[in-house]
Amino acid sequence: VLGKSPYLINRWPHGWHIEEMKKYFTIVHDDVYYHPEKDLDLERKDLAPRFAELSDEEIRISEVFVIGKKFTR
């Protein structure tokens, strides 16, 4: 999403990105960083309906660095 902010905001969960990337890329590197549980104030009831089925692990993800290599055809 690019609005008036000087940076991009990503609103998809990690698993959704990986599944989409696997259609076009080989995942070379996937670093996942988590919120410490004690500092996470997000509860399942706070999620939008489309995110209701996310795993507890997915909800705790705070940052991801993924490198993909595009398939050659």
N, C-alpha and C positions, 0 to 999 in steps of 0.2 A: 504494500500500500504506500503510495507516495502522495502526500498532501502538501501542506505548506511547511512540513517539517524538513530539516536538512538531512534526514536519514530515512532509511526504509524500515518499515515495521512489518514483521512477519507474523501472521496470525494462524498458521496451520500447525498442528502438533507434529512432533518429530516423526512419528510413525507414518503419517500421511505423506510427508516429504520424501521419506526413504522409499516408500512404495511407488510414488510418482517418478522419482529419480531412477529407480531400477528399470523403468521402461526404456530409458535412453542412455543410461550410464552404468558403468561398473563402479560400485562403491569401493574406493581405494582406502579411504580413511573416514572414521566416524567417531569423533570425540564427543561424549555426552557429559554434561556437568549438571549436578542436581542441587536444588535448594536443600539446606539442612532441614530436616523435618521440624525441628523446634522453631524455626524461623518462618515456616510457611503458613500464612494465614488464610489460605484458600481451602474451602471445603467443597465437597462434591455438589452440594445444594447451590453453590455460587456459580456453577457452570451453566452455560447456554445448553439447551436441549441437544444440539448436534454433538456436543462434547461429553454427553452423559456416559457413554460407554468406554471412555478412556480408562486405562489401567491406573492404579495408584502410582506406579513408577513413572508413567508418562506425564501425569499431573505434576510430579516433582521436578521435571526437567526445567532448568532455567536457561540453559545455553547449549548450543551444539555447533560443532565445526565439522562440516562434511566436505570431502573431496571426492569428486567423481570423474571418471575418464569416459568421455563420450564414445559410444560404439562406432566403429568404422564399418561402413557398408560397402 
